[in-house]
Amino acid sequence: MDLRQVEAAALTDDPRDGLRTVLALHRLADRLEDLHVARAREQGMSWADIAAELQVTRQTVHKKHTRPRGARRWSSDADL
């Protein structure tokens, strides 16, 4: 799905389509955050620096990204 399709889906009058789009965007944002936090840590950024960039507390980002992560609660095939 390209950006135009995402925009069209976000502007739909059908609430189910709109909610599915919101869900897909949340999932994408979570994956991107996981990826970039891991890269930041690999490159030596502190939890405080990462938290500042994400505009959350150090404790929040540390707790979210240091706990063991099993299978995600959503499957990747549910995306738009």
C-alpha positions as CSV (number, residue, x, y, z in Angstrom):
1,M,0.0,0.0,0.0
2,D,1.5,3.3,-1.0
3,L,1.0,6.7,0.7
4,R,-1.9,7.7,-1.5
5,Q,-3.8,4.5,-0.7
6,V,-3.2,5.1,3.0
7,E,-4.5,8.6,2.7
8,A,-7.6,7.4,0.8
9,A,-8.2,4.7,3.4
10,A,-7.8,7.2,6.2
11,L,-10.4,9.5,4.7
12,T,-13.0,6.8,4.0
13,D,-16.6,7.2,5.2
14,D,-16.6,3.6,6.2
15,P,-15.6,3.4,9.9
16,R,-14.4,-0.2,9.5
17,D,-11.9,0.8,6.7
18,G,-10.8,3.7,8.8
19,L,-10.2,1.7,11.9
20,R,-8.3,-1.0,9.9
21,T,-6.1,1.8,8.6
22,V,-5.5,3.1,12.1
23,L,-4.6,-0.4,13.3
24,A,-2.1,-0.9,10.4
25,L,-0.5,2.4,11.1
26,H,-0.1,1.6,14.8
27,R,1.5,-1.7,13.9
28,L,3.9,0.0,11.5
29,A,4.8,2.6,14.0
30,D,5.6,-0.1,16.6
31,R,7.8,-2.0,14.2
32,L,9.7,1.2,13.2
33,E,10.2,2.1,16.9
34,D,11.5,-1.3,17.7
35,L,13.9,-1.2,14.8
36,H,15.2,2.3,15.4
37,V,15.5,1.9,19.2
38,A,17.6,-1.2,18.6
39,R,19.8,0.6,16.1
40,A,20.2,3.5,18.5
41,R,21.3,1.2,21.3
42,E,23.7,-0.6,19.0
43,Q,25.3,2.7,18.1
44,G,25.7,3.6,21.8
45,M,22.8,6.0,22.4
46,S,21.6,6.1,26.1
47,W,18.1,5.3,27.1
48,A,17.8,9.0,28.1
49,D,18.8,10.2,24.7
50,I,16.4,7.8,23.0
51,A,13.6,8.8,25.3
52,A,14.2,12.5,24.6
53,E,13.9,11.8,20.8
54,L,10.7,9.8,21.3
55,Q,9.3,12.4,23.8
56,V,8.7,9.8,26.6
57,T,10.4,9.1,29.9
58,R,13.6,7.1,30.1
59,Q,11.8,4.6,32.2
60,T,9.0,4.2,29.6
61,V,11.4,3.5,26.7
62,H,13.6,1.3,28.8
63,K,10.7,-0.9,30.0
64,K,9.2,-1.2,26.6
65,H,12.4,-2.2,24.8
66,T,14.2,-4.3,27.4
67,R,11.6,-6.9,28.3
68,P,11.8,-10.2,26.6
69,R,9.7,-10.1,23.5
70,G,7.9,-13.2,22.4
71,A,5.6,-13.5,19.4
72,R,3.9,-10.2,18.7
73,R,0.3,-10.2,19.6
74,W,-0.7,-9.3,16.1
75,S,0.2,-11.2,13.0
76,S,1.9,-9.4,10.2
77,D,-0.5,-10.7,7.6
78,A,-3.4,-8.6,9.2
79,D,-1.9,-5.3,7.8
80,L,-3.6,-3.5,5.0
